[in-house]
Amino acid sequence: MEKLRIGVIGVGARGMCNARALNARPDVELVGTCDLRQCQLDRCDQEGLAGQRFRDYRELLDQGLDAVCIN
């Protein structure tokens, strides 16, 4: 089965919870996370979340996603 390619925009409290849940799913590829605050993106790295980091949501959307989780 092909994995769903998903991005997460906004990784504050709720977004981080959603990103963790998506990252743990075997049927999902977490392509990247996006937030205006670099400290939140650094936190994604510290937690070992998959994917790239973006400060501009348009760059994340250019990654050929199947879906986006907006928080």
All heavy atoms as TSV, in Angstrom:
chain	resi	resn	atom	element	x	y	z
A	1	MET	N	N	0.844	-1.184	0.000
A	1	MET	CA	C	0.000	0.000	0.000
A	1	MET	C	C	0.884	1.239	0.000
A	1	MET	O	O	1.885	1.307	0.699
A	1	MET	CB	C	-0.904	-0.006	1.231
A	1	MET	CG	C	-1.816	1.197	1.293
A	1	MET	SD	S	-3.094	1.104	2.552
A	1	MET	CE	C	-2.170	1.501	4.020
A	2	GLU	N	N	0.491	2.213	-0.767
A	2	GLU	CA	C	1.221	3.465	-0.844
A	2	GLU	C	C	0.912	4.337	0.369
A	2	GLU	O	O	-0.225	4.384	0.839
A	2	GLU	CB	C	0.804	4.202	-2.121
A	2	GLU	CG	C	1.734	5.306	-2.504
A	2	GLU	CD	C	1.374	5.859	-3.865
A	2	GLU	OE1	O	1.185	5.064	-4.802
A	2	GLU	OE2	O	1.276	7.082	-3.971
A	3	LYS	N	N	1.925	5.018	0.874
A	3	LYS	CA	C	1.733	5.889	2.038
A	3	LYS	C	C	1.128	7.226	1.611
A	3	LYS	O	O	1.436	7.746	0.548
A	3	LYS	CB	C	3.067	6.157	2.720
A	3	LYS	CG	C	3.644	4.963	3.426
A	3	LYS	CD	C	4.897	5.357	4.170
A	3	LYS	CE	C	5.433	4.175	4.945
A	3	LYS	NZ	N	6.532	4.581	5.831
A	4	LEU	N	N	0.271	7.750	2.482
A	4	LEU	CA	C	-0.281	9.092	2.291
A	4	LEU	C	C	0.785	10.107	2.659
A	4	LEU	O	O	1.394	10.019	3.722
A	4	LEU	CB	C	-1.483	9.287	3.228
A	4	LEU	CG	C	-2.821	9.302	2.562
A	4	LEU	CD1	C	-3.886	8.862	3.526
A	4	LEU	CD2	C	-3.118	10.665	2.018
A	5	ARG	N	N	1.027	11.080	1.795
A	5	ARG	CA	C	2.019	12.126	2.038
A	5	ARG	C	C	1.314	13.330	2.659
A	5	ARG	O	O	0.491	13.968	1.998
A	5	ARG	CB	C	2.698	12.514	0.725
A	5	ARG	CG	C	3.541	11.385	0.148
A	5	ARG	CD	C	4.116	11.716	-1.209
A	5	ARG	NE	N	4.690	13.043	-1.325
A	5	ARG	CZ	C	5.928	13.377	-0.937
A	5	ARG	NH1	N	6.729	12.470	-0.431
A	5	ARG	NH2	N	6.358	14.618	-1.076
A	6	ILE	N	N	1.649	13.614	3.925
A	6	ILE	CA	C	0.947	14.648	4.681
A	6	ILE	C	C	1.931	15.659	5.243
A	6	ILE	O	O	3.033	15.314	5.665
A	6	ILE	CB	C	0.129	14.018	5.828
A	6	ILE	CG1	C	-0.898	13.041	5.262
A	6	ILE	CG2	C	-0.555	15.087	6.666
A	6	ILE	CD1	C	-1.745	12.342	6.287
A	7	GLY	N	N	1.495	16.926	5.279
A	7	GLY	CA	C	2.247	18.001	5.906
A	7	GLY	C	C	1.433	18.591	7.045
A	7	GLY	O	O	0.201	18.524	7.034
A	8	VAL	N	N	2.121	19.164	8.014
A	8	VAL	CA	C	1.455	19.783	9.157
A	8	VAL	C	C	1.836	21.264	9.196
A	8	VAL	O	O	3.022	21.608	9.234
A	8	VAL	CB	C	1.854	19.107	10.482
A	8	VAL	CG1	C	1.217	19.816	11.669
A	8	VAL	CG2	C	1.437	17.642	10.474
A	9	ILE	N	N	0.823	22.120	9.182
A	9	ILE	CA	C	1.038	23.565	9.272
A	9	ILE	C	C	0.610	24.016	10.659
A	9	ILE	O	O	-0.529	23.821	11.056
A	9	ILE	CB	C	0.239	24.315	8.193
A	9	ILE	CG1	C	0.702	23.879	6.809
A	9	ILE	CG2	C	0.380	25.819	8.376
A	9	ILE	CD1	C	-0.097	24.471	5.667
A	10	GLY	N	N	1.543	24.606	11.386
A	10	GLY	CA	C	1.297	25.067	12.756
A	10	GLY	C	C	1.601	23.961	13.738
A	10	GLY	O	O	0.830	23.012	13.868
A	11	VAL	N	N	2.754	24.040	14.390
A	11	VAL	CA	C	3.142	22.989	15.331
A	11	VAL	C	C	3.289	23.541	16.748
A	11	VAL	O	O	4.275	23.337	17.427
A	11	VAL	CB	C	4.424	22.237	14.878
A	11	VAL	CG1	C	4.107	21.267	13.775
A	11	VAL	CG2	C	5.530	23.186	14.444
A	12	GLY	N	N	2.232	24.246	17.167
A	12	GLY	CA	C	2.119	24.618	18.573
A	12	GLY	C	C	1.653	23.387	19.339
A	12	GLY	O	O	1.921	22.257	18.931
A	13	ALA	N	N	0.942	23.574	20.412
A	13	ALA	CA	C	0.515	22.445	21.254
A	13	ALA	C	C	-0.323	21.423	20.479
A	13	ALA	O	O	-0.007	20.235	20.449
A	13	ALA	CB	C	-0.262	22.961	22.458
A	14	ARG	N	N	-1.392	21.866	19.846
A	14	ARG	CA	C	-2.269	20.952	19.103
A	14	ARG	C	C	-1.560	20.386	17.876
A	14	ARG	O	O	-1.636	19.209	17.567
A	14	ARG	CB	C	-3.551	21.673	18.701
A	14	ARG	CG	C	-4.519	20.886	17.832
A	14	ARG	CD	C	-5.085	19.684	18.545
A	14	ARG	NE	N	-5.630	20.053	19.816
A	14	ARG	CZ	C	-6.894	19.961	20.177
A	14	ARG	NH1	N	-7.769	19.477	19.347
A	14	ARG	NH2	N	-7.296	20.318	21.375
A	15	GLY	N	N	-0.870	21.240	17.153
A	15	GLY	CA	C	-0.174	20.803	15.948
A	15	GLY	C	C	0.919	19.789	16.234
A	15	GLY	O	O	1.123	18.848	15.467
A	16	MET	N	N	1.629	19.980	17.341
A	16	MET	CA	C	2.681	19.029	17.712
A	16	MET	C	C	2.063	17.671	18.025
A	16	MET	O	O	2.595	16.629	17.626
A	16	MET	CB	C	3.468	19.550	18.910
A	16	MET	CG	C	4.677	18.718	19.255
A	16	MET	SD	S	5.924	18.625	17.957
A	16	MET	CE	C	6.647	20.236	18.084
A	17	CYS	N	N	0.935	17.668	18.700
A	17	CYS	CA	C	0.222	16.421	19.012
A	17	CYS	C	C	-0.196	15.723	17.715
A	17	CYS	O	O	-0.010	14.515	17.564
A	17	CYS	CB	C	-0.985	16.739	19.880
A	17	CYS	SG	S	-1.933	15.299	20.372
A	18	ASN	N	N	-0.723	16.479	16.761
A	18	ASN	CA	C	-1.129	15.906	15.482
A	18	ASN	C	C	0.080	15.385	14.700
A	18	ASN	O	O	0.010	14.314	14.093
A	18	ASN	CB	C	-1.895	16.936	14.655
A	18	ASN	CG	C	-3.263	17.230	15.218
A	18	ASN	OD1	O	-3.857	16.400	15.902
A	18	ASN	ND2	N	-3.765	18.415	14.961
A	19	ALA	N	N	1.175	16.133	14.716
A	19	ALA	CA	C	2.384	15.710	14.004
A	19	ALA	C	C	2.937	14.413	14.604
A	19	ALA	O	O	3.361	13.516	13.868
A	19	ALA	CB	C	3.439	16.814	14.047
A	20	ARG	N	N	2.926	14.302	15.924
A	20	ARG	CA	C	3.390	13.064	16.576
A	20	ARG	C	C	2.532	11.878	16.142
A	20	ARG	O	O	3.046	10.791	15.869
A	20	ARG	CB	C	3.328	13.205	18.094
A	20	ARG	CG	C	4.422	14.014	18.693
A	20	ARG	CD	C	4.333	13.932	20.231
A	20	ARG	NE	N	4.946	15.073	20.828
A	20	ARG	CZ	C	4.317	16.022	21.527
A	20	ARG	NH1	N	3.014	15.959	21.720
A	20	ARG	NH2	N	4.990	17.027	22.039
A	21	ALA	N	N	1.220	12.081	16.126
A	21	ALA	CA	C	0.299	11.001	15.763
A	21	ALA	C	C	0.519	10.570	14.308
A	21	ALA	O	O	0.558	9.372	14.008
A	21	ALA	CB	C	-1.146	11.445	15.979
A	22	LEU	N	N	0.680	11.523	13.418
A	22	LEU	CA	C	0.916	11.189	12.011
A	22	LEU	C	C	2.266	10.507	11.830
A	22	LEU	O	O	2.396	9.561	11.050
A	22	LEU	CB	C	0.852	12.459	11.156
A	22	LEU	CG	C	-0.533	13.077	11.006
A	22	LEU	CD1	C	-0.429	14.470	10.400
A	22	LEU	CD2	C	-1.428	12.175	10.171
A	23	ASN	N	N	3.273	10.989	12.540
A	23	ASN	CA	C	4.617	10.430	12.457
A	23	ASN	C	C	4.646	8.957	12.879
A	23	ASN	O	O	5.439	8.182	12.362
A	23	ASN	CB	C	5.565	11.254	13.329
A	23	ASN	CG	C	7.015	10.992	13.042
A	23	ASN	OD1	O	7.478	11.179	11.926
A	23	ASN	ND2	N	7.743	10.558	14.051
A	24	ALA	N	N	3.760	8.577	13.779
A	24	ALA	CA	C	3.730	7.212	14.316
A	24	ALA	C	C	2.975	6.228	13.422
A	24	ALA	O	O	3.089	5.023	13.609
A	24	ALA	CB	C	3.096	7.225	15.711
A	25	ARG	N	N	2.230	6.732	12.461
A	25	ARG	CA	C	1.415	5.855	11.611
A	25	ARG	C	C	2.253	5.220	10.509
A	25	ARG	O	O	2.966	5.930	9.788
A	25	ARG	CB	C	0.266	6.637	10.985
A	25	ARG	CG	C	-0.767	7.075	12.003
A	25	ARG	CD	C	-1.933	7.702	11.286
A	25	ARG	NE	N	-2.509	6.747	10.345
A	25	ARG	CZ	C	-3.740	6.255	10.443
A	25	ARG	NH1	N	-4.522	6.624	11.420
A	25	ARG	NH2	N	-4.179	5.403	9.544
A	26	PRO	N	N	2.134	3.912	10.323
A	26	PRO	CA	C	2.904	3.242	9.270
A	26	PRO	C	C	2.386	3.532	7.857
A	26	PRO	O	O	3.100	3.333	6.887
A	26	PRO	CB	C	2.755	1.763	9.612
A	26	PRO	CG	C	1.490	1.670	10.380
A	26	PRO	CD	C	1.363	2.974	11.130
A	27	ASP	N	N	1.144	4.024	7.749
A	27	ASP	CA	C	0.563	4.291	6.438
A	27	ASP	C	C	0.675	5.754	6.013
A	27	ASP	O	O	0.083	6.174	5.030
A	27	ASP	CB	C	-0.904	3.850	6.405
A	27	ASP	CG	C	-1.755	4.548	7.455
A	27	ASP	OD1	O	-1.193	5.090	8.435
A	27	ASP	OD2	O	-2.989	4.549	7.309
A	28	VAL	N	N	1.453	6.539	6.787
A	28	VAL	CA	C	1.613	7.970	6.521
A	28	VAL	C	C	3.088	8.317	6.419
A	28	VAL	O	O	3.903	7.843	7.207
A	28	VAL	CB	C	0.955	8.805	7.650
A	28	VAL	CG1	C	1.348	10.272	7.552
A	28	VAL	CG2	C	-0.558	8.665	7.614
A	29	GLU	N	N	3.405	9.161	5.448
A	29	GLU	CA	C	4.733	9.774	5.371
A	29	GLU	C	C	4.575	11.236	5.774
A	29	GLU	O	O	3.921	12.011	5.056
A	29	GLU	CB	C	5.293	9.692	3.956
A	29	GLU	CG	C	6.626	10.393	3.811
A	29	GLU	CD	C	7.122	10.482	2.380
A	29	GLU	OE1	O	6.530	9.848	1.492
A	29	GLU	OE2	O	8.100	11.205	2.158
A	30	LEU	N	N	5.127	11.603	6.915
A	30	LEU	CA	C	5.110	12.998	7.339
A	30	LEU	C	C	6.184	13.713	6.525
A	30	LEU	O	O	7.377	13.585	6.785
A	30	LEU	CB	C	5.379	13.117	8.842
A	30	LEU	CG	C	5.372	14.536	9.406
A	30	LEU	CD1	C	4.043	15.232	9.147
A	30	LEU	CD2	C	5.677	14.510	10.894
A	31	VAL	N	N	5.741	14.441	5.519
A	31	VAL	CA	C	6.656	15.084	4.580
A	31	VAL	C	C	7.350	16.277	5.217
A	31	VAL	O	O	8.520	16.525	4.967
A	31	VAL	CB	C	5.902	15.511	3.302
A	31	VAL	CG1	C	6.792	16.293	2.364
A	31	VAL	CG2	C	5.325	14.283	2.608
A	32	GLY	N	N	6.619	17.012	6.044
A	32	GLY	CA	C	7.227	18.179	6.675
A	32	GLY	C	C	6.278	18.888	7.607
A	32	GLY	O	O	5.075	18.635	7.623
A	33	THR	N	N	6.872	19.782	8.383
A	33	THR	CA	C	6.110	20.629	9.295
A	33	THR	C	C	6.433	22.081	8.984
A	33	THR	O	O	7.519	22.408	8.509
A	33	THR	CB	C	6.448	20.323	10.764
A	33	THR	OG1	O	7.853	20.431	10.958
A	33	THR	CG2	C	5.973	18.935	11.162
A	34	CYS	N	N	5.482	22.959	9.283
A	34	CYS	CA	C	5.635	24.378	8.989
A	34	CYS	C	C	5.152	25.202	10.178
A	34	CYS	O	O	4.103	24.900	10.770
A	34	CYS	CB	C	4.817	24.721	7.745
A	34	CYS	SG	S	4.864	26.464	7.306
A	35	ASP	N	N	5.922	26.217	10.507
A	35	ASP	CA	C	5.519	27.155	11.555
A	35	ASP	C	C	6.301	28.444	11.346
A	35	ASP	O	O	7.422	28.415	10.825
A	35	ASP	CB	C	5.814	26.581	12.942
A	35	ASP	CG	C	4.956	27.221	14.023
A	35	ASP	OD1	O	5.185	28.393	14.359
A	35	ASP	OD2	O	4.030	26.540	14.513
A	36	LEU	N	N	5.726	29.547	11.742
A	36	LEU	CA	C	6.433	30.829	11.648
A	36	LEU	C	C	7.545	30.932	12.684
A	36	LEU	O	O	8.514	31.652	12.486
A	36	LEU	CB	C	5.449	31.988	11.848
A	36	LEU	CG	C	4.405	32.164	10.759
A	36	LEU	CD1	C	3.423	33.258	11.159
A	36	LEU	CD2	C	5.061	32.479	9.433
A	37	ARG	N	N	7.393	30.197	13.771
A	37	ARG	CA	C	8.364	30.279	14.876
A	37	ARG	C	C	9.422	29.192	14.740
A	37	ARG	O	O	9.119	28.007	14.794
A	37	ARG	CB	C	7.633	30.133	16.210
A	37	ARG	CG	C	6.612	31.243	16.430
A	37	ARG	CD	C	5.642	30.880	17.510
A	37	ARG	NE	N	4.861	29.727	17.034
A	37	ARG	CZ	C	4.010	29.064	17.772
A	37	ARG	NH1	N	3.818	29.391	19.021
A	37	ARG	NH2	N	3.342	28.044	17.275
A	38	GLN	N	N	10.664	29.611	14.593
A	38	GLN	CA	C	11.772	28.663	14.449
A	38	GLN	C	C	11.892	27.754	15.665
A	38	GLN	O	O	12.238	26.587	15.531
A	38	GLN	CB	C	13.088	29.419	14.214
A	38	GLN	CG	C	14.262	28.503	13.932
A	38	GLN	CD	C	14.095	27.669	12.679
A	38	GLN	OE1	O	13.703	28.182	11.635
A	38	GLN	NE2	N	14.393	26.389	12.763
A	39	CYS	N	N	11.573	28.270	16.854
A	39	CYS	CA	C	11.686	27.443	18.060
A	39	CYS	C	C	10.760	26.235	17.998
A	39	CYS	O	O	11.095	25.155	18.494
A	39	CYS	CB	C	11.427	28.263	19.314
A	39	CYS	SG	S	9.759	28.953	19.440
A	40	GLN	N	N	9.609	26.361	17.355
A	40	GLN	CA	C	8.694	25.225	17.215
A	40	GLN	C	C	9.252	24.211	16.216
A	40	GLN	O	O	9.125	23.003	16.422
A	40	GLN	CB	C	7.311	25.700	16.770
A	40	GLN	CG	C	6.563	26.475	17.835
A	40	GLN	CD	C	6.422	25.699	19.122
A	40	GLN	OE1	O	7.024	26.040	20.134
A	40	GLN	NE2	N	5.644	24.645	19.089
A	41	LEU	N	N	9.889	24.682	15.175
A	41	LEU	CA	C	10.501	23.770	14.209
A	41	LEU	C	C	11.695	23.054	14.833
A	41	LEU	O	O	11.912	21.866	14.580
A	41	LEU	CB	C	10.918	24.536	12.959
A	41	LEU	CG	C	9.767	25.194	12.190
A	41	LEU	CD1	C	10.307	26.014	11.034
A	41	LEU	CD2	C	8.756	24.175	11.720
A	42	ASP	N	N	12.432	23.764	15.671
A	42	ASP	CA	C	13.549	23.135	16.390
A	42	ASP	C	C	13.024	22.032	17.306
A	42	ASP	O	O	13.653	20.989	17.452
A	42	ASP	CB	C	14.312	24.174	17.209
A	42	ASP	CG	C	15.048	25.181	16.341
A	42	ASP	OD1	O	15.244	24.918	15.126
A	42	ASP	OD2	O	15.411	26.252	16.869
A	43	ARG	N	N	11.870	22.261	17.885
A	43	ARG	CA	C	11.253	21.256	18.758
A	43	ARG	C	C	10.889	19.995	17.965
A	43	ARG	O	O	11.030	18.875	18.459
A	43	ARG	CB	C	10.013	21.846	19.423
A	43	ARG	CG	C	9.413	20.968	20.467
A	43	ARG	CD	C	8.373	21.720	21.255
A	43	ARG	NE	N	7.553	20.777	21.987
A	43	ARG	CZ	C	6.272	20.937	22.215
A	43	ARG	NH1	N	5.657	22.025	21.814
A	43	ARG	NH2	N	5.599	20.021	22.873
A	44	CYS	N	N	10.430	20.171	16.715
A	44	CYS	CA	C	10.140	19.019	15.845
A	44	CYS	C	C	11.403	18.190	15.644
A	44	CYS	O	O	11.354	16.955	15.686
A	44	CYS	CB	C	9.615	19.491	14.495
A	44	CYS	SG	S	7.986	20.237	14.533
A	45	ASP	N	N	12.538	18.867	15.439
A	45	ASP	CA	C	13.810	18.160	15.285
A	45	ASP	C	C	14.170	17.419	16.568
A	45	ASP	O	O	14.588	16.266	16.532
A	45	ASP	CB	C	14.932	19.133	14.925
A	45	ASP	CG	C	14.836	19.628	13.491
A	45	ASP	OD1	O	14.240	18.926	12.651
A	45	ASP	OD2	O	15.364	20.723	13.222
A	46	GLN	N	N	13.995	18.070	17.708
A	46	GLN	CA	C	14.328	17.463	18.997
A	46	GLN	C	C	13.481	16.227	19.269
A	46	GLN	O	O	13.953	15.267	19.884
A	46	GLN	CB	C	14.140	18.477	20.128
A	46	GLN	CG	C	15.122	19.614	20.100
A	46	GLN	CD	C	14.727	20.754	21.031
A	46	GLN	OE1	O	13.669	20.716	21.661
A	46	GLN	NE2	N	15.561	21.760	21.087
A	47	GLU	N	N	12.251	16.242	18.802
A	47	GLU	CA	C	11.347	15.105	19.037
A	47	GLU	C	C	11.502	14.018	17.978
A	47	GLU	O	O	10.842	12.984	18.035
A	47	GLU	CB	C	9.900	15.589	19.091
A	47	GLU	CG	C	9.668	16.515	20.264
A	47	GLU	CD	C	8.274	16.421	20.808
A	47	GLU	OE1	O	7.537	15.480	20.463
A	47	GLU	OE2	O	7.935	17.298	21.601
A	48	GLY	N	N	12.351	14.259	16.986
A	48	GLY	CA	C	12.613	13.247	15.968
A	48	GLY	C	C	11.492	13.074	14.954
A	48	GLY	O	O	11.359	11.997	14.364
A	49	LEU	N	N	10.711	14.115	14.736
A	49	LEU	CA	C	9.643	14.015	13.742
A	49	LEU	C	C	10.243	13.972	12.345
A	49	LEU	O	O	11.225	14.653	12.047
A	49	LEU	CB	C	8.688	15.203	13.858
A	49	LEU	CG	C	7.894	15.285	15.158
A	49	LEU	CD1	C	7.005	16.519	15.153
A	49	LEU	CD2	C	7.068	14.037	15.375
A	50	ALA	N	N	9.636	13.180	11.490
A	50	ALA	CA	C	10.123	13.013	10.126
A	50	ALA	C	C	9.877	14.278	9.310
A	50	ALA	O	O	9.101	15.154	9.706
A	50	ALA	CB	C	9.414	11.824	9.481
A	51	GLY	N	N	10.525	14.348	8.173
A	51	GLY	CA	C	10.241	15.401	7.203
A	51	GLY	C	C	11.103	16.633	7.330
A	51	GLY	O	O	11.939	16.762	8.221
A	52	GLN	N	N	10.852	17.550	6.404
A	52	GLN	CA	C	11.565	18.810	6.344
A	52	GLN	C	C	10.870	19.858	7.202
A	52	GLN	O	O	9.727	19.671	7.618
A	52	GLN	CB	C	11.619	19.299	4.897
A	52	GLN	CG	C	12.325	18.352	3.950
A	52	GLN	CD	C	12.270	18.874	2.530
A	52	GLN	OE1	O	12.441	20.067	2.284
A	52	GLN	NE2	N	12.017	17.986	1.592
A	53	ARG	N	N	11.557	20.982	7.420
A	53	ARG	CA	C	11.003	22.101	8.196
A	53	ARG	C	C	10.855	23.310	7.280
A	53	ARG	O	O	11.741	23.595	6.480
A	53	ARG	CB	C	11.924	22.466	9.364
A	53	ARG	CG	C	12.326	21.305	10.232
A	53	ARG	CD	C	11.172	20.712	11.019
A	53	ARG	NE	N	11.631	19.508	11.702
A	53	ARG	CZ	C	11.162	18.305	11.459
A	53	ARG	NH1	N	10.215	18.133	10.587
A	53	ARG	NH2	N	11.626	17.264	12.102
A	54	PHE	N	N	9.725	23.993	7.435
A	54	PHE	CA	C	9.436	25.155	6.596
A	54	PHE	C	C	8.902	26.292	7.455
A	54	PHE	O	O	8.142	26.066	8.396
A	54	PHE	CB	C	8.375	24.807	5.542
A	54	PHE	CG	C	8.772	23.690	4.632
A	54	PHE	CD1	C	8.424	22.378	4.930
A	54	PHE	CD2	C	9.498	23.938	3.485
A	54	PHE	CE1	C	8.785	21.334	4.094
A	54	PHE	CE2	C	9.865	22.904	2.636
A	54	PHE	CZ	C	9.506	21.602	2.949
A	55	ARG	N	N	9.280	27.521	7.096
A	55	ARG	CA	C	8.714	28.700	7.741
A	55	ARG	C	C	7.636	29.330	6.864
A	55	ARG	O	O	6.874	30.164	7.321
A	55	ARG	CB	C	9.808	29.721	8.042
A	55	ARG	CG	C	10.898	29.145	8.902
A	55	ARG	CD	C	11.237	29.738	10.208
A	55	ARG	NE	N	10.635	30.922	10.655
A	55	ARG	CZ	C	11.306	31.985	11.072
A	55	ARG	NH1	N	12.606	32.016	11.034
A	55	ARG	NH2	N	10.663	33.019	11.537
A	56	ASP	N	N	7.571	28.921	5.605
A	56	ASP	CA	C	6.577	29.429	4.659
A	56	ASP	C	C	5.717	28.245	4.195
A	56	ASP	O	O	6.230	27.295	3.600
A	56	ASP	CB	C	7.294	30.070	3.469
A	56	ASP	CG	C	6.348	30.722	2.468
A	56	ASP	OD1	O	5.163	30.323	2.388
A	56	ASP	OD2	O	6.801	31.628	1.754
A	57	TYR	N	N	4.437	28.308	4.475
A	57	TYR	CA	C	3.545	27.186	4.158
A	57	TYR	C	C	3.522	26.860	2.667
A	57	TYR	O	O	3.300	25.718	2.282
A	57	TYR	CB	C	2.123	27.475	4.664
A	57	TYR	CG	C	1.383	28.510	3.839
A	57	TYR	CD1	C	0.583	28.131	2.774
A	57	TYR	CD2	C	1.500	29.874	4.118
A	57	TYR	CE1	C	-0.091	29.068	2.014
A	57	TYR	CE2	C	0.844	30.819	3.368
A	57	TYR	CZ	C	0.046	30.412	2.313
A	57	TYR	OH	O	-0.606	31.347	1.560
A	58	ARG	N	N	3.768	27.855	1.819
A	58	ARG	CA	C	3.740	27.611	0.375
A	58	ARG	C	C	4.846	26.649	-0.053
A	58	ARG	O	O	4.660	25.850	-0.967
A	58	ARG	CB	C	3.839	28.934	-0.383
A	58	ARG	CG	C	2.577	29.790	-0.185
A	58	ARG	CD	C	2.782	31.167	-0.690
A	58	ARG	NE	N	3.684	31.868	0.237
A	58	ARG	CZ	C	3.692	33.171	0.434
A	58	ARG	NH1	N	2.884	33.946	-0.254
A	58	ARG	NH2	N	4.515	33.721	1.298
A	59	GLU	N	N	5.977	26.716	0.621
A	59	GLU	CA	C	7.067	25.788	0.315
A	59	GLU	C	C	6.686	24.353	0.694
A	59	GLU	O	O	7.027	23.411	-0.011
A	59	GLU	CB	C	8.347	26.207	1.039
A	59	GLU	CG	C	8.923	27.510	0.521
A	59	GLU	CD	C	10.143	27.950	1.298
A	59	GLU	OE1	O	10.705	27.145	2.080
A	59	GLU	OE2	O	10.543	29.113	1.125
A	60	LEU	N	N	5.968	24.203	1.805
A	60	LEU	CA	C	5.481	22.875	2.201
A	60	LEU	C	C	4.468	22.365	1.182
A	60	LEU	O	O	4.527	21.204	0.769
A	60	LEU	CB	C	4.860	22.926	3.602
A	60	LEU	CG	C	4.197	21.648	4.100
A	60	LEU	CD1	C	5.175	20.483	4.161
A	60	LEU	CD2	C	3.563	21.881	5.465
A	61	LEU	N	N	3.560	23.224	0.751
A	61	LEU	CA	C	2.532	22.810	-0.207
A	61	LEU	C	C	3.128	22.411	-1.556
A	61	LEU	O	O	2.525	21.622	-2.290
A	61	LEU	CB	C	1.505	23.925	-0.399
A	61	LEU	CG	C	0.677	24.291	0.836
A	61	LEU	CD1	C	-0.279	25.428	0.508
A	61	LEU	CD2	C	-0.057	23.092	1.399
A	62	ASP	N	N	4.309	22.911	-1.876
A	62	ASP	CA	C	4.978	22.568	-3.134
A	62	ASP	C	C	5.609	21.174	-3.120
A	62	ASP	O	O	6.192	20.750	-4.123
A	62	ASP	CB	C	6.074	23.593	-3.453
A	62	ASP	CG	C	5.523	24.915	-3.950
A	62	ASP	OD1	O	4.351	24.954	-4.375
A	62	ASP	OD2	O	6.275	25.913	-3.906
A	63	GLN	N	N	5.478	20.445	-2.029
A	63	GLN	CA	C	6.142	19.144	-1.888
A	63	GLN	C	C	5.315	17.973	-2.434
A	63	GLN	O	O	5.676	16.817	-2.241
A	63	GLN	CB	C	6.486	18.877	-0.409
A	63	GLN	CG	C	7.388	19.915	0.205
A	63	GLN	CD	C	8.676	20.088	-0.563
A	63	GLN	OE1	O	9.398	19.139	-0.805
A	63	GLN	NE2	N	8.959	21.324	-0.960
A	64	GLY	N	N	4.206	18.241	-3.085
A	64	GLY	CA	C	3.398	17.165	-3.674
A	64	GLY	C	C	2.657	16.349	-2.632
A	64	GLY	O	O	2.717	15.122	-2.651
A	65	LEU	N	N	1.976	17.031	-1.737
A	65	LEU	CA	C	1.261	16.396	-0.641
A	65	LEU	C	C	-0.081	15.827	-1.085
A	65	LEU	O	O	-0.700	16.321	-2.021
A	65	LEU	CB	C	1.024	17.397	0.488
A	65	LEU	CG	C	2.246	18.123	1.026
A	65	LEU	CD1	C	1.817	19.195	2.007
A	65	LEU	CD2	C	3.199	17.145	1.661
A	66	ASP	N	N	-0.535	14.809	-0.354
A	66	ASP	CA	C	-1.893	14.291	-0.530
A	66	ASP	C	C	-2.876	15.021	0.389
A	66	ASP	O	O	-4.053	15.124	0.082
A	66	ASP	CB	C	-1.938	12.787	-0.205
A	66	ASP	CG	C	-1.107	11.977	-1.184
A	66	ASP	OD1	O	-1.250	12.182	-2.407
A	66	ASP	OD2	O	-0.312	11.140	-0.712
A	67	ALA	N	N	-2.365	15.496	1.536
A	67	ALA	CA	C	-3.221	16.152	2.521
A	67	ALA	C	C	-2.383	17.059	3.400
A	67	ALA	O	O	-1.159	16.898	3.516
A	67	ALA	CB	C	-3.931	15.114	3.392
A	68	VAL	N	N	-3.067	18.021	4.049
A	68	VAL	CA	C	-2.422	18.946	4.982
A	68	VAL	C	C	-3.271	19.009	6.244
A	68	VAL	O	O	-4.498	19.054	6.173
A	68	VAL	CB	C	-2.312	20.362	4.370
A	68	VAL	CG1	C	-1.779	21.349	5.372
A	68	VAL	CG2	C	-1.446	20.360	3.141
A	69	CYS	N	N	-2.606	19.018	7.362
A	69	CYS	CA	C	-3.272	19.214	8.658
A	69	CYS	C	C	-2.952	20.650	9.100
A	69	CYS	O	O	-1.791	20.973	9.349
A	69	CYS	CB	C	-2.738	18.209	9.665
A	69	CYS	SG	S	-3.428	18.389	11.314
A	70	ILE	N	N	-3.986	21.493	9.143
A	70	ILE	CA	C	-3.796	22.897	9.516
A	70	ILE	C	C	-4.249	23.083	10.953
A	70	ILE	O	O	-5.381	22.743	11.303
A	70	ILE	CB	C	-4.580	23.837	8.581
A	70	ILE	CG1	C	-4.117	23.626	7.142
A	70	ILE	CG2	C	-4.392	25.280	9.004
A	70	ILE	CD1	C	-4.930	24.368	6.116
A	71	ASN	N	N	-3.351	23.625	11.778
A	71	ASN	CA	C	-3.635	23.779	13.203
A	71	ASN	C	C	-3.637	25.229	13.597
A	71	ASN	O	O	-2.909	26.011	13.123
A	71	ASN	CB	C	-2.573	23.043	14.004
A	71	ASN	CG	C	-2.535	21.581	13.619
A	71	ASN	OD1	O	-3.375	20.828	14.039
A	71	ASN	ND2	N	-1.597	21.185	12.779
